């Protein structure tokens, strides 16, 4: 692996990890919000 490939990996991996975390958090909030709505009814 060359230095450029390592550099791109160090930039891409954190971005992907943050994106996945935000996506999971958004989905979790939506599911929890729907459950609270159904419980109130």
Phi and psi restraints in degrees (range 20) as a CNS / XPLOR table:
assign (resid 1 and name C) (resid 2 and name N)
       (resid 2 and name CA) (resid 2 and name C) 1.0 -88.1 20.0 2
assign (resid 2 and name N) (resid 2 and name CA)
       (resid 2 and name C) (resid 3 and name N) 1.0 170.6 20.0 2
assign (resid 2 and name C) (resid 3 and name N)
       (resid 3 and name CA) (resid 3 and name C) 1.0 -63.2 20.0 2
assign (resid 3 and name N) (resid 3 and name CA)
       (resid 3 and name C) (resid 4 and name N) 1.0 -36.8 20.0 2
assign (resid 3 and name C) (resid 4 and name N)
       (resid 4 and name CA) (resid 4 and name C) 1.0 -63.5 20.0 2
assign (resid 4 and name N) (resid 4 and name CA)
       (resid 4 and name C) (resid 5 and name N) 1.0 -42.2 20.0 2
assign (resid 4 and name C) (resid 5 and name N)
       (resid 5 and name CA) (resid 5 and name C) 1.0 -63.3 20.0 2
assign (resid 5 and name N) (resid 5 and name CA)
       (resid 5 and name C) (resid 6 and name N) 1.0 -41.6 20.0 2
assign (resid 5 and name C) (resid 6 and name N)
       (resid 6 and name CA) (resid 6 and name C) 1.0 -63.7 20.0 2
assign (resid 6 and name N) (resid 6 and name CA)
       (resid 6 and name C) (resid 7 and name N) 1.0 -40.8 20.0 2
assign (resid 6 and name C) (resid 7 and name N)
       (resid 7 and name CA) (resid 7 and name C) 1.0 -63.0 20.0 2
assign (resid 7 and name N) (resid 7 and name CA)
       (resid 7 and name C) (resid 8 and name N) 1.0 -44.1 20.0 2
assign (resid 7 and name C) (resid 8 and name N)
       (resid 8 and name CA) (resid 8 and name C) 1.0 -65.0 20.0 2
assign (resid 8 and name N) (resid 8 and name CA)
       (resid 8 and name C) (resid 9 and name N) 1.0 -37.7 20.0 2
assign (resid 8 and name C) (resid 9 and name N)
       (resid 9 and name CA) (resid 9 and name C) 1.0 -62.8 20.0 2
assign (resid 9 and name N) (resid 9 and name CA)
       (resid 9 and name C) (resid 10 and name N) 1.0 -44.2 20.0 2
assign (resid 9 and name C) (resid 10 and name N)
       (resid 10 and name CA) (resid 10 and name C) 1.0 -63.3 20.0 2
assign (resid 10 and name N) (resid 10 and name CA)
       (resid 10 and name C) (resid 11 and name N) 1.0 -24.5 20.0 2
assign (resid 10 and name C) (resid 11 and name N)
       (resid 11 and name CA) (resid 11 and name C) 1.0 -89.7 20.0 2
assign (resid 11 and name N) (resid 11 and name CA)
       (resid 11 and name C) (resid 12 and name N) 1.0 -41.1 20.0 2
assign (resid 11 and name C) (resid 12 and name N)
       (resid 12 and name CA) (resid 12 and name C) 1.0 -72.9 20.0 2
assign (resid 12 and name N) (resid 12 and name CA)
       (resid 12 and name C) (resid 13 and name N) 1.0 -45.0 20.0 2
assign (resid 12 and name C) (resid 13 and name N)
       (resid 13 and name CA) (resid 13 and name C) 1.0 -59.3 20.0 2
assign (resid 13 and name N) (resid 13 and name CA)
       (resid 13 and name C) (resid 14 and name N) 1.0 -49.5 20.0 2
assign (resid 13 and name C) (resid 14 and name N)
       (resid 14 and name CA) (resid 14 and name C) 1.0 -61.2 20.0 2
assign (resid 14 and name N) (resid 14 and name CA)
       (resid 14 and name C) (resid 15 and name N) 1.0 -39.2 20.0 2
assign (resid 14 and name C) (resid 15 and name N)
       (resid 15 and name CA) (resid 15 and name C) 1.0 -63.1 20.0 2
assign (resid 15 and name N) (resid 15 and name CA)
       (resid 15 and name C) (resid 16 and name N) 1.0 -44.9 20.0 2
assign (resid 15 and name C) (resid 16 and name N)
       (resid 16 and name CA) (resid 16 and name C) 1.0 -64.8 20.0 2
assign (resid 16 and name N) (resid 16 and name CA)
       (resid 16 and name C) (resid 17 and name N) 1.0 -42.0 20.0 2
assign (resid 16 and name C) (resid 17 and name N)
       (resid 17 and name CA) (resid 17 and name C) 1.0 -62.2 20.0 2
assign (resid 17 and name N) (resid 17 and name CA)
       (resid 17 and name C) (resid 18 and name N) 1.0 -44.1 20.0 2
assign (resid 17 and name C) (resid 18 and name N)
       (resid 18 and name CA) (resid 18 and name C) 1.0 -64.9 20.0 2
assign (resid 18 and name N) (resid 18 and name CA)
       (resid 18 and name C) (resid 19 and name N) 1.0 -41.6 20.0 2
assign (resid 18 and name C) (resid 19 and name N)
       (resid 19 and name CA) (resid 19 and name C) 1.0 -61.9 20.0 2
assign (resid 19 and name N) (resid 19 and name CA)
       (resid 19 and name C) (resid 20 and name N) 1.0 -43.5 20.0 2
assign (resid 19 and name C) (resid 20 and name N)
       (resid 20 and name CA) (resid 20 and name C) 1.0 -65.2 20.0 2
assign (resid 20 and name N) (resid 20 and name CA)
       (resid 20 and name C) (resid 21 and name N) 1.0 -42.3 20.0 2
assign (resid 20 and name C) (resid 21 and name N)
       (resid 21 and name CA) (resid 21 and name C) 1.0 -60.9 20.0 2
assign (resid 21 and name N) (resid 21 and name CA)
       (resid 21 and name C) (resid 22 and name N) 1.0 -45.0 20.0 2
assign (resid 21 and name C) (resid 22 and name N)
       (resid 22 and name CA) (resid 22 and name C) 1.0 -63.4 20.0 2
assign (resid 22 and name N) (resid 22 and name CA)
       (resid 22 and name C) (resid 23 and name N) 1.0 -41.0 20.0 2
assign (resid 22 and name C) (resid 23 and name N)
       (resid 23 and name CA) (resid 23 and name C) 1.0 -62.6 20.0 2
assign (resid 23 and name N) (resid 23 and name CA)
       (resid 23 and name C) (resid 24 and name N) 1.0 -44.1 20.0 2
assign (resid 23 and name C) (resid 24 and name N)
       (resid 24 and name CA) (resid 24 and name C) 1.0 -65.8 20.0 2
assign (resid 24 and name N) (resid 24 and name CA)
       (resid 24 and name C) (resid 25 and name N) 1.0 -42.0 20.0 2
assign (resid 24 and name C) (resid 25 and name N)
       (resid 25 and name CA) (resid 25 and name C) 1.0 -62.7 20.0 2
assign (resid 25 and name N) (resid 25 and name CA)
       (resid 25 and name C) (resid 26 and name N) 1.0 -42.1 20.0 2
assign (resid 25 and name C) (resid 26 and name N)
       (resid 26 and name CA) (resid 26 and name C) 1.0 -63.6 20.0 2
assign (resid 26 and name N) (resid 26 and name CA)
       (resid 26 and name C) (resid 27 and name N) 1.0 -45.3 20.0 2
assign (resid 26 and name C) (resid 27 and name N)
       (resid 27 and name CA) (resid 27 and name C) 1.0 -62.6 20.0 2
assign (resid 27 and name N) (resid 27 and name CA)
       (resid 27 and name C) (resid 28 and name N) 1.0 -43.5 20.0 2
assign (resid 27 and name C) (resid 28 and name N)
       (resid 28 and name CA) (resid 28 and name C) 1.0 -62.0 20.0 2
assign (resid 28 and name N) (resid 28 and name CA)
       (resid 28 and name C) (resid 29 and name N) 1.0 -42.7 20.0 2
assign (resid 28 and name C) (resid 29 and name N)
       (resid 29 and name CA) (resid 29 and name C) 1.0 -63.3 20.0 2
assign (resid 29 and name N) (resid 29 and name CA)
       (resid 29 and name C) (resid 30 and name N) 1.0 -41.5 20.0 2
assign (resid 29 and name C) (resid 30 and name N)
       (resid 30 and name CA) (resid 30 and name C) 1.0 -63.2 20.0 2
assign (resid 30 and name N) (resid 30 and name CA)
       (resid 30 and name C) (resid 31 and name N) 1.0 -45.3 20.0 2
assign (resid 30 and name C) (resid 31 and name N)
       (resid 31 and name CA) (resid 31 and name C) 1.0 -63.8 20.0 2
assign (resid 31 and name N) (resid 31 and name CA)
       (resid 31 and name C) (resid 32 and name N) 1.0 -44.8 20.0 2
assign (resid 31 and name C) (resid 32 and name N)
       (resid 32 and name CA) (resid 32 and name C) 1.0 -64.5 20.0 2
assign (resid 32 and name N) (resid 32 and name CA)
       (resid 32 and name C) (resid 33 and name N) 1.0 -39.9 20.0 2
assign (resid 32 and name C) (resid 33 and name N)
       (resid 33 and name CA) (resid 33 and name C) 1.0 -63.8 20.0 2
assign (resid 33 and name N) (resid 33 and name CA)
       (resid 33 and name C) (resid 34 and name N) 1.0 -42.2 20.0 2
assign (resid 33 and name C) (resid 34 and name N)
       (resid 34 and name CA) (resid 34 and name C) 1.0 -64.5 20.0 2
assign (resid 34 and name N) (resid 34 and name CA)
       (resid 34 and name C) (resid 35 and name N) 1.0 -39.6 20.0 2
assign (resid 34 and name C) (resid 35 and name N)
       (resid 35 and name CA) (resid 35 and name C) 1.0 -64.3 20.0 2
assign (resid 35 and name N) (resid 35 and name CA)
       (resid 35 and name C) (resid 36 and name N) 1.0 -40.5 20.0 2
assign (resid 35 and name C) (resid 36 and name N)
       (resid 36 and name CA) (resid 36 and name C) 1.0 -66.1 20.0 2
assign (resid 36 and name N) (resid 36 and name CA)
       (resid 36 and name C) (resid 37 and name N) 1.0 -37.1 20.0 2
assign (resid 36 and name C) (resid 37 and name N)
       (resid 37 and name CA) (resid 37 and name C) 1.0 -64.9 20.0 2
assign (resid 37 and name N) (resid 37 and name CA)
       (resid 37 and name C) (resid 38 and name N) 1.0 -44.0 20.0 2
assign (resid 37 and name C) (resid 38 and name N)
       (resid 38 and name CA) (resid 38 and name C) 1.0 -67.2 20.0 2
assign (resid 38 and name N) (resid 38 and name CA)
       (resid 38 and name C) (resid 39 and name N) 1.0 -35.1 20.0 2
assign (resid 38 and name C) (resid 39 and name N)
       (resid 39 and name CA) (resid 39 and name C) 1.0 -67.4 20.0 2
assign (resid 39 and name N) (resid 39 and name CA)
       (resid 39 and name C) (resid 40 and name N) 1.0 -39.8 20.0 2
assign (resid 39 and name C) (resid 40 and name N)
       (resid 40 and name CA) (resid 40 and name C) 1.0 -63.0 20.0 2
assign (resid 40 and name N) (resid 40 and name CA)
       (resid 40 and name C) (resid 41 and name N) 1.0 -39.6 20.0 2
